[in-house]
Amino acid sequence: MKLVVQIRLLPSPVQAAALEATLCACNEAATWVSNVAFERGESRNFALRKHTYEQVKSRWGLGAQAAQHVIKKTCDAYTTLRANLRAGNLGRPGSKRRRQASDRPIAFRPGGGQPYDDRMLSWQISERTVSIWTIQGRLKGMTFTASPEQLSTLARYRRGESDLVHRDGMWFLNATCEVPEAEPNTGPVDFLGIDLGIVNIATTSDGQIMAGRQLNRIRVRERGLRQKLQKKNTPSARRRLKKRRRKEARRAKDINHKIAKHVVAEAERTGRGIALEDLTGIRERVRLRKPQRATLHSWAFQQLGEFIAYKARRAGVPVVYVDPAYTSRTCAQCGHIDKANRVSQAFFACRSCGFVDHADRNGSRNIRARGLELWRRGAKSTAPAVPRSRSAAGRKRGSTASDATLCKPGTSVPGS
C-alpha cells in the first residue's frame, strides 16, 4: 500500500528564495497550460504536450522533467474536476458553484505543490540532506528533519515521486512510500462495530466510548476567538489568526489517528474485522439550523474512517461498510424499530422488550451485526468507492458506495 511520509526541509534564506521562485514559475506555467487546455478542449497528457511543452521550457526556464510534470499536473487537475462533476460534489447541474468550476480554466496558486521525480530530487538519508532542482540550479546539501521511524520508512520503502510543498512559512517534501501489507485475515471470528458521532467521536460494540467533549469545547472556543479577531481586524489580530491557522484541524487529526490506532489494534488482537458506517453524502442530506451547521461541517468522520481503513489494511484486518439507516432506532436485543426508542441523545429504551442501553453503544451493536451479515453474504473488505453517479440528495438507496448489498434499505439519518 502507498503511504505519504512528510519531511520538513530546513533551507537557508538563499535556498528558500530559490525554492519559492521555482514554485511560482511552475504554477504560473501550469496556469498558462490550463488556459490552453480549456480553450482547445484538450486535457490529455500527450496531446496537450504537443501544444505547450516547448513554450513552457523556454518561457519559464524549466527543465525537461519539470515541464512534463507541470503539464501532467494540469491534466490531473482536469481529471479530478471531471470526477467531481460526475459525482455531484460541486452541486446540481446549473448551480452557481458548478458553473464557477466548469465554465472557466483551472488556476494554480503561486505556492501550490510541485511533484519531483528521482531525476530532479535525490535523497541522502544517512546525512539527512537532499539535492533538489530549482530554476536557479541544483541545490545540494539541503538539510531536513525527520523522526527515526520516518527515516526508516524512507530508506526501505520510498518509491516514485515526492511533492514540494510550502505551507505557513515552512517547506515540506511529501515522499511516497510503498509499504508492504500484512497477510489479510480472511476468516474473522466476529466484527467490531464502530458508531461515529459528534458528541461521542467513536463508540465500539465492546462498549468503549471515545467522547468528543473536549474536542467540541476546543472547537467552540477557537470559533469564538476567530470571530473576535476577524472583527478586530488589526495587524496584530491578523498575525494571530495566521499563527493559529489549522491548529484546530491538527488537533482533530491527532485525535483521529489515536482512535484509529486503538480500534485497529483491538480488532487485530482479537482476530475480528471492523464494521463502519457508510456516511457518504450525509452533509447534503441533513438539514439543520444555522447554529448547528458549523458543528456538522467540522465533524471529521470521513478522516477518521480513512485512518481506520488504511491502518486496518496495513494490519490485515478486514473492513466492511454498512448502511447506517435506523441503527439509532433499532433495538440490538430484539430488532424492534421505533423512533420513540431513542429517548434522548445518550439514552436508548426499547418500547417492545424494555432493553435499555447507551444509545451509541446500541447503535454500534447494530453496526456490528450488519457487518457480520454482510461478510457472511460474501462482501469483500474494501473502502467505499466513488459512486458512478450521485444526485445532490445523496447516494442511491439499496446499495453501499462499495456496491455491497445492504442489510436494511432505507434513508440514512443523522445522529446514529
C-alpha positions as CSV (number, residue, x, y, z in Angstrom):
1,M,0.0,0.0,0.0
2,K,1.1,3.6,-0.6
3,L,1.8,5.9,2.3
4,V,2.9,9.5,2.3
5,V,5.8,10.5,4.7
6,Q,6.0,14.2,5.3
7,I,9.6,15.5,5.7
8,R,10.3,19.1,6.8
9,L,13.1,20.9,4.9
10,L,15.4,23.3,6.6
11,P,16.7,25.6,3.8
12,S,18.9,28.6,4.2
13,P,17.4,32.0,3.2
14,V,19.1,31.8,-0.2
15,Q,17.8,28.2,-0.7
16,A,14.3,29.2,0.4
17,A,14.2,32.0,-2.1
18,A,15.2,29.6,-4.9
19,L,12.5,27.2,-3.9
20,E,9.9,29.9,-3.8
21,A,10.9,31.2,-7.2
22,T,10.7,27.6,-8.6
23,L,7.2,27.1,-7.2
24,C,6.0,30.4,-8.6
25,A,7.4,29.7,-12.0
26,C,6.0,26.1,-12.1
27,N,2.5,27.2,-11.0
28,E,2.4,30.2,-13.4
29,A,3.3,27.8,-16.2
30,A,0.6,25.4,-15.1
31,T,-2.0,28.2,-15.1
32,W,-1.0,29.0,-18.7
33,V,-1.1,25.4,-19.7
34,S,-4.6,25.2,-18.1
35,N,-5.8,28.1,-20.2
36,V,-4.6,26.4,-23.4
37,A,-6.3,23.1,-22.3
38,F,-9.5,25.0,-21.7
39,E,-9.5,26.9,-25.0
40,R,-8.7,23.8,-27.0
41,G,-10.9,21.4,-25.0
42,E,-7.9,19.1,-24.7
43,S,-6.7,17.7,-21.3
44,R,-4.9,14.5,-22.4
45,N,-1.3,14.5,-21.4
46,F,0.4,13.6,-24.6
47,A,-1.9,15.6,-26.8
48,L,-1.5,18.7,-24.6
49,R,2.2,18.3,-24.5
50,K,2.4,19.0,-28.3
51,H,0.9,22.5,-27.8
52,T,2.7,23.6,-24.6
53,Y,6.0,21.7,-23.9
54,E,8.4,23.9,-25.8
55,Q,6.9,27.1,-24.7
56,V,6.8,26.0,-21.0
57,K,10.6,25.2,-21.2
58,S,11.6,28.4,-23.0
59,R,9.3,30.9,-21.4
60,W,9.7,29.9,-17.8
61,G,13.2,28.3,-17.9
62,L,12.0,25.0,-16.7
63,G,14.0,21.7,-17.3
64,A,12.5,18.9,-19.4
65,Q,11.3,16.9,-16.4
66,A,9.8,19.9,-14.6
67,A,8.0,20.9,-17.8
68,Q,6.5,17.5,-18.2
69,H,5.4,17.4,-14.5
70,V,3.7,20.9,-15.0
71,I,1.7,19.5,-17.9
72,K,0.8,16.3,-16.2
73,K,-0.3,18.2,-13.0
74,T,-2.6,20.3,-15.2
75,C,-4.1,17.2,-16.8
76,D,-4.6,15.5,-13.4
77,A,-6.4,18.7,-12.1
78,Y,-8.9,18.4,-15.0
79,T,-9.4,14.7,-14.4
80,T,-10.2,15.4,-10.8
81,L,-12.6,18.2,-11.8
82,R,-14.5,15.9,-14.2
83,A,-14.7,13.2,-11.5
84,N,-16.2,15.7,-9.0
85,L,-18.7,16.9,-11.6
86,R,-19.8,13.3,-12.3
87,A,-20.1,12.5,-8.6
88,G,-22.2,15.6,-7.9
89,N,-19.6,17.0,-5.4
90,L,-19.9,20.5,-6.9
91,G,-23.7,20.8,-6.8
92,R,-26.5,20.1,-9.2
93,P,-26.3,20.9,-13.0
94,G,-26.8,24.6,-13.5
95,S,-26.0,25.6,-9.9
96,K,-23.7,28.6,-9.3
97,R,-20.9,26.6,-7.7
98,R,-20.9,24.0,-10.6
99,R,-20.8,26.8,-13.2
100,Q,-17.9,28.6,-11.5
101,A,-15.9,25.3,-11.5
102,S,-16.7,24.2,-15.1
103,D,-17.0,27.5,-17.0
104,R,-13.5,28.8,-16.6
105,P,-10.0,27.3,-16.7
106,I,-8.4,26.0,-13.5
107,A,-5.9,28.3,-11.9
108,F,-3.0,27.3,-9.7
109,R,-1.8,29.2,-6.6
110,P,1.7,30.6,-6.8
111,G,2.7,28.5,-3.8
112,G,0.9,25.3,-4.9
113,G,2.8,22.0,-4.6
114,Q,5.0,20.7,-7.3
115,P,5.9,17.0,-8.0
116,Y,9.5,15.9,-8.2
117,D,10.9,12.6,-9.5
118,D,14.2,10.9,-8.9
119,R,15.8,12.9,-11.8
120,M,15.0,16.2,-10.0
121,L,15.5,15.1,-6.4
122,S,17.9,12.8,-4.7
123,W,18.0,11.7,-1.1
124,Q,21.0,11.3,1.2
125,I,19.1,9.8,4.1
126,S,22.1,8.9,6.4
127,E,23.3,12.6,6.1
128,R,19.7,13.9,6.3
129,T,20.2,16.1,3.2
130,V,18.6,16.3,-0.2
131,S,19.7,17.5,-3.6
132,I,16.9,19.3,-5.3
133,W,16.4,21.0,-8.7
134,T,15.4,24.7,-8.9
135,I,15.2,27.2,-11.7
136,Q,18.4,28.8,-10.2
137,G,20.3,25.5,-10.4
138,R,20.5,22.4,-8.3
139,L,20.7,22.9,-4.6
140,K,22.9,20.3,-2.9
141,G,23.2,19.6,0.8
142,M,19.8,21.0,1.9
143,T,19.1,19.6,5.3
144,F,15.8,18.1,6.5
145,T,14.5,16.8,9.8
146,A,12.6,13.6,10.4
147,S,11.8,11.1,13.2
148,P,13.7,7.8,13.3
149,E,10.6,6.0,12.1
150,Q,10.2,8.3,9.1
151,L,13.9,7.8,8.2
152,S,13.5,4.0,8.4
153,T,10.4,4.2,6.2
154,L,12.1,6.4,3.7
155,A,15.2,4.2,3.4
156,R,13.2,1.0,3.0
157,Y,10.1,1.8,1.1
158,R,10.4,5.2,-0.8
159,R,9.2,4.8,-4.4
160,G,8.2,7.3,-7.1
161,E,7.6,11.0,-6.8
162,S,7.8,13.5,-4.0
163,D,5.8,16.7,-3.7
164,L,7.4,20.0,-2.7
165,V,5.0,22.0,-0.5
166,H,5.2,25.5,1.0
167,R,2.8,25.9,3.9
168,D,2.7,28.6,6.7
169,G,6.3,29.6,6.0
170,M,7.6,26.1,6.2
171,W,8.9,23.8,3.5
172,F,8.0,20.1,3.2
173,L,8.6,17.2,1.0
174,N,5.8,14.6,0.8
175,A,7.5,11.4,-0.2
176,T,5.5,8.4,-1.5
177,C,6.4,5.1,0.1
178,E,5.1,1.6,-0.8
179,V,4.7,-0.2,2.5
180,P,4.0,-4.0,2.5
181,E,0.7,-5.1,3.8
182,A,0.2,-7.8,6.4
183,E,-1.5,-11.1,5.4
184,P,-5.2,-10.4,5.3
185,N,-7.4,-12.1,7.8
186,T,-9.9,-14.0,5.5
187,G,-11.8,-15.6,8.4
188,P,-12.6,-13.1,11.2
189,V,-14.3,-14.6,14.2
190,D,-16.5,-11.6,14.6
191,F,-16.7,-7.9,13.8
192,L,-16.1,-4.8,15.9
193,G,-18.9,-2.3,15.2
194,I,-17.9,1.4,15.2
195,D,-20.6,4.1,15.7
196,L,-19.4,7.5,14.6
197,G,-20.8,10.7,16.1
198,I,-20.3,14.3,17.1
199,V,-20.9,14.1,20.8
200,N,-19.0,10.8,21.0
201,I,-16.5,10.6,18.3
202,A,-16.5,6.8,18.2
203,T,-18.3,4.1,20.2
204,T,-17.3,0.4,19.8
205,S,-19.6,-2.6,20.1
206,D,-17.4,-3.7,23.1
207,G,-18.9,-0.7,25.0
208,Q,-15.9,1.6,24.8
209,I,-16.9,5.3,24.2
210,M,-14.4,7.9,22.9
211,A,-16.0,11.1,24.0
212,G,-15.7,14.2,21.9
213,R,-16.5,16.7,24.7
214,Q,-13.0,18.2,24.9
215,L,-12.6,18.5,21.2
216,N,-16.0,20.1,20.7
217,R,-15.2,22.6,23.5
218,I,-12.0,23.5,21.8
219,R,-13.8,24.0,18.5
220,V,-16.3,26.3,20.1
221,R,-13.6,28.3,21.8
222,E,-11.5,28.6,18.6
223,R,-14.5,29.6,16.6
224,G,-15.3,32.4,19.1
225,L,-11.7,33.5,19.1
226,R,-11.6,33.7,15.3
227,Q,-14.8,35.8,15.2
228,K,-13.3,38.3,17.7
229,L,-10.0,38.6,15.8
230,Q,-11.8,39.0,12.5
231,K,-13.9,41.8,13.9
232,K,-10.9,43.5,15.4
233,N,-9.0,43.3,12.1
234,T,-5.8,44.9,13.3
235,P,-2.3,43.9,12.1
236,S,-1.7,42.0,15.4
237,A,-5.1,40.3,15.1
238,R,-4.3,39.2,11.6
239,R,-0.9,37.9,12.7
240,R,-2.5,35.9,15.4
241,L,-5.1,34.5,13.0
242,K,-2.4,33.4,10.7
243,K,-0.4,31.8,13.5
244,R,-3.4,29.8,14.7
245,R,-4.3,28.5,11.2
246,R,-5.0,24.8,11.0
247,K,-4.5,24.4,14.8
248,E,-8.0,23.0,15.3
249,A,-7.5,20.7,12.3
250,R,-4.2,19.4,13.5
251,R,-5.7,18.6,16.9
252,A,-8.6,16.8,15.4
253,K,-6.3,14.8,13.1
254,D,-4.1,13.8,16.0
255,I,-7.2,12.6,18.0
256,N,-8.5,10.6,15.0
257,H,-5.1,9.0,14.5
258,K,-5.1,7.8,18.1
259,I,-8.6,6.5,17.9
260,A,-8.0,4.7,14.7
261,K,-4.8,3.1,16.0
262,H,-6.6,1.9,19.1
263,V,-9.5,0.4,17.2
264,V,-7.4,-1.4,14.7
265,A,-5.1,-2.8,17.4
266,E,-8.1,-4.1,19.3
267,A,-9.6,-5.8,16.2
268,E,-6.2,-7.3,15.3
269,R,-5.6,-8.6,18.8
270,T,-9.0,-10.4,18.9
271,G,-9.0,-11.7,15.3
272,R,-12.0,-9.6,14.3
273,G,-12.9,-7.4,11.4
274,I,-14.2,-3.8,11.6
275,A,-17.7,-2.6,10.6
276,L,-18.0,1.1,9.8
277,E,-21.0,3.2,8.7
278,D,-21.1,4.4,5.2
279,L,-22.0,8.1,5.7
280,T,-21.5,9.2,2.1
281,G,-23.5,12.4,1.3
282,I,-24.7,12.9,4.9
283,R,-23.9,16.6,4.7
284,E,-26.1,17.0,1.6
285,R,-29.0,15.1,3.1
286,V,-29.1,16.7,6.5
287,R,-31.0,20.0,7.1
288,L,-30.0,21.8,10.2
289,R,-30.5,25.2,11.8
290,K,-27.7,27.7,11.3
291,P,-26.1,27.4,14.7
292,Q,-25.7,23.6,14.2
293,R,-24.2,23.8,10.7
294,A,-20.7,24.7,11.8
295,T,-20.7,21.7,14.2
296,L,-21.8,19.3,11.4
297,H,-19.4,20.6,8.9
298,S,-16.4,20.4,11.3
299,W,-17.2,16.7,12.0
300,A,-14.2,14.8,10.7
301,F,-16.0,11.4,10.3
302,Q,-14.5,10.8,6.8
303,Q,-11.0,11.4,8.0
304,L,-11.4,9.0,10.9
305,G,-12.9,6.4,8.6
306,E,-10.0,6.8,6.2
307,F,-7.5,6.4,9.0
308,I,-9.2,3.3,10.3
309,A,-9.3,1.8,6.8
310,Y,-5.6,2.3,5.9
311,K,-4.4,1.2,9.3
312,A,-6.6,-1.9,9.1
313,R,-5.4,-2.7,5.6
314,R,-1.8,-2.4,6.7
315,A,-2.5,-4.8,9.7
316,G,-4.5,-7.2,7.5
317,V,-7.8,-6.5,9.3
318,P,-10.9,-6.7,7.1
319,V,-13.2,-3.7,6.9
320,V,-16.8,-3.6,5.7
321,Y,-19.2,-0.6,5.3
322,V,-22.8,-0.9,6.2
323,D,-25.9,1.3,5.8
324,P,-26.4,3.3,8.9
325,A,-30.1,3.7,8.4
326,Y,-32.2,3.2,11.6
327,T,-29.2,1.9,13.6
328,S,-30.1,4.5,16.2
329,R,-33.7,3.4,16.4
330,T,-33.3,-0.4,16.2
331,C,-33.1,-2.4,19.3
332,A,-29.9,-4.5,19.3
333,Q,-31.6,-7.1,21.5
334,C,-34.9,-7.8,19.7
335,G,-34.6,-5.9,16.4
336,H,-37.7,-3.6,17.1
337,I,-37.5,-0.3,15.1
338,D,-39.3,2.7,16.6
339,K,-38.4,6.4,16.6
340,A,-39.5,6.5,20.2
341,N,-36.8,4.0,21.2
342,R,-34.3,6.9,21.0
343,V,-35.3,8.7,24.2
344,S,-32.5,11.2,24.0
345,Q,-29.1,11.7,22.5
346,A,-27.5,9.3,25.0
347,F,-30.4,7.1,26.2
348,F,-32.0,4.2,24.4
349,A,-35.0,2.3,25.7
350,C,-36.8,-0.3,23.6
351,R,-40.6,0.1,23.5
352,S,-41.1,-3.6,22.8
353,C,-38.7,-5.7,25.1
354,G,-37.7,-3.0,27.5
355,F,-33.9,-3.3,26.7
356,V,-32.0,-0.2,28.0
357,D,-28.5,0.9,26.9
358,H,-26.4,3.8,25.9
359,A,-27.8,5.0,22.5
360,D,-24.4,5.0,20.7
361,R,-23.4,1.6,22.2
362,N,-26.7,0.2,21.0
363,G,-26.1,1.6,17.5
364,S,-22.6,0.1,17.4
365,R,-24.0,-3.3,18.2
366,N,-26.4,-3.0,15.3
367,I,-23.5,-2.0,13.0
368,R,-21.5,-5.0,14.2
369,A,-24.5,-7.3,13.4
370,R,-24.9,-5.8,9.9
371,G,-21.2,-6.1,9.2
372,L,-21.1,-9.7,10.2
373,E,-24.2,-10.4,8.0
374,L,-22.6,-8.6,5.0
375,W,-19.4,-10.7,5.5
376,R,-21.3,-13.9,5.5
377,R,-23.0,-12.9,2.3
378,G,-19.6,-12.6,0.7
379,A,-18.9,-8.9,0.9
380,K,-15.2,-8.0,0.4
381,S,-13.0,-5.9,2.6
382,T,-12.9,-2.6,0.7
383,A,-13.0,1.1,1.2
384,P,-16.1,3.0,-0.3
385,A,-15.6,3.7,-4.0
386,V,-16.7,6.9,-5.6
387,P,-20.3,6.4,-6.8
388,R,-20.7,6.4,-10.6
389,S,-23.5,8.9,-10.4
390,R,-25.0,10.7,-7.4
391,S,-27.6,13.3,-7.1
392,A,-27.5,16.2,-4.6
393,A,-29.8,14.3,-2.3
394,G,-27.2,11.6,-1.7
395,R,-26.4,8.1,-3.0
396,K,-28.9,5.6,-4.4
397,R,-30.9,3.7,-1.9
398,G,-30.4,0.0,-1.6
399,S,-26.6,-0.2,-2.1
400,T,-23.5,1.0,-0.4
401,A,-20.8,3.1,-2.0
402,S,-18.8,-0.1,-2.5
403,D,-21.8,-1.8,-4.3
404,A,-22.3,-4.3,-1.5
405,T,-25.9,-5.4,-0.6
406,L,-27.4,-3.6,2.3
407,C,-28.8,-5.4,5.3
408,K,-31.8,-3.0,5.6
409,P,-32.6,-0.5,2.9
410,G,-33.7,3.0,3.8
411,T,-32.6,6.6,4.1
412,S,-29.7,7.3,6.4
413,V,-30.5,9.5,9.4
414,P,-28.1,11.7,11.4
415,G,-27.1,11.1,14.9
416,S,-26.8,7.3,14.6
